[in-house]
Amino acid sequence: MPNSKKAINRPTTKIINIHLGSSSHIIGGWINYDIDTSGGAVKADLLKGIPLKDNTVSSIFSEHVIEHFDKEDGYKLLEECYRVLKPGSVMRIGWPGLNKLVSSYLTHSRKHKKHILPHLNLRFGHWDEILADRLFSWGHRYAYTPRHMKDILKEIGFREAKQYGFMKSGYGFRYDTHDDPVTIYIEVKK
């Protein structure tokens, strides 16, 4: 007869991958969380945490979500990501980089302007308005540079923070949807 105590104490080998703020970009085989379920996501108010147990998640993907939280709530969300990830597991996070937004503003980047104009409801269309809209449209509440984000992730306990480009990954993530001049992607390990 098998020892039931050993079976209970065995580490789980179940793979749970989660996509935070998925909207209608559903990743097959993943738990896709969003406050809005109209795109097929599982309802989750990430302000209240990630509804999973500690150390149960194999990977997390989050793109253009963190900037929708204020400074403190964004930090709490990243702490939640750390809490649910298994040791050695990975997270990929993407957001519109403050440094790239400011650089586009200062250089009047034609590439950025061409990309963003169809997505903004501008009255004047000049760079002062574009920068303000990029920072505060779509419910954006806070902005990060790569250095700032890496410092936060390190303080929480993540390690090996590396920046990657669109659809470039050290861990096989291939779910990016924002191929634009300002999105930054960082991958970290727990």
N, C-alpha and C positions, 0 to 999 in steps of 0.2 A: 504494500500500500504506500503511495507516495506521501512524502512529508508535506502536509498542507502549509506548514509554517514557511518552508522554503519557497513555495509557490507564491505566497503572499508577499514575501520580501524581495522577490526578483525584480530588478529594474524593468520598467516597461520598454518594450521595443516598438510600440505603436508610434507611427509617424503622424504628427499633427503639424500642419503648416497653416499659418494664418495670414490673411491679407487685411490690413487695417484701412478703413475708408475706401472700400472697393468701388462704391457707386455702382455703375452697371458693368464695370470691368471685372467680370467674374473669372477667377482662375479655377479651372477644373481640378477637383480633388483637394482643394483647400477650403478652409473655413473663411468665407468672405464676410467681414463685418462692416456695417455702416449704420448710421442713424436712420438713413433713408433706405427702405427695403424695396422700393419700386423697381430697382434694377436686378433683383433676385438675391440680394445680400441678406445675411442673418442680422437681425436688429441688435445693435449694441450701442449704448451711450458710453463712449470711451472716456467721458468725464467721470464716470463711475467705475472705471477700471476695465480690464479685460476679463471676461467671464470664464476663466479657466484656472485650474489648479497650478500651484508652483511647479516649476521644472518639468513641464509636460509638452512644451512646444519645440519642434525641430527647427523651424525657420519662420521668420516674419518678413513680410514685404509691406512697405508703406510708402506711398508716393503722393506728394502734394496733400498731406494731411496735417503734419505737425504745425504748419503756419496758421492753421485754423484755431489753435489753442493759444491762450495768453501764456506769458512766460512761465508762471508757476504750474499751470495745468499741463503745458507741454513737457515740463520736467517730470511731472507725475506720470504722464503717459509713457515716457521713456523708462522710468523706474518700473512701471507695470510690464513693459516689454522684457526687461531684465528678469523680473520675477517669474514670468511664465516660461521663459526659455530654459531648456535643459543646458547644463554645463557643456561647453564646446559647441553649442548651436550658434546659428548666425542670423543676423538681421540686415536687411538692405532698406535704407531710408532715403527718399528723394524729396527735395523741396526747392522752391525758387530762391536761389542764393542771394542774400543781401549784397554781397560784394559784386556779383554779376549785374544786379539791378542798378547799383550805383555806377558801375563802370559803363553800362549801356547808356545811362543818363549823361554821364560826363563826356562820353565820346560820341553821343547821338548815333548809336549803332543802327545802321540801316537794316541789318539782318534782324535785330530784335524788333525794331519798329514794324517791319513787314510781317513778322510772325504774330505780333500781339495786337495790331490794330483791328483785325476782324473779331477779336474777342472782347474788345472794350467798347463801352458806350461813352465816347468822348464828345465833349462840347467844342473844344478848340483843337485838339490833336497835336499840341506841342509837348515837348519833352517834360515840362514841369507837371503837366496833367497826367502824362503817361506814367511817370514815376509814382505819383500819388495813387493813381488807380492800381498800379501793380502791387503796391504795398498794402492797400486797404480794401480792394475789391474782393468779391467772392467770400466774404467773411474772414479775411486774413486778419490775424490778431497780433502776430509777432514774426520777426525775421531773424535768420541766422546766417553767419558766414561759416565756411567749413571749419575754421579754427575754433570758433565758438561752439559749434556742434560737437566737434571732437573732444573739446575740454569737458563738456557736459557728459558725454558718453563715458569718458574715462573716469570722471568723478563718480558716476553711478556704478562703475565696476566693469564695463565693457573693455575689451582689449583689441589690439590689432585693427584699429580704425584706418581704413584705406578709402581714398576717393577714386571713383570710377566714372567713366563716361556712359552715355546712353547705350544700353544693351551690352555693356562690358561688365564682366563680373568675375570675381575670384572664386565664387561659389556656385556658379551655374544659374544665377537668377537671370531670367529672360522674359520679364513681364512688364518692362518699362513702357509707358505710353506717352511720355512728354519729351519728345526729341526737339528741344528748343534751346535758344542761346543762354538761358539762365538757370535751368534745372541742374542741381548738384546731387550726386548719389554717393553715399558713404555706406560701406559694409563694415560690420563689427562682429566680434565673437564674444560669447559669454564665457 
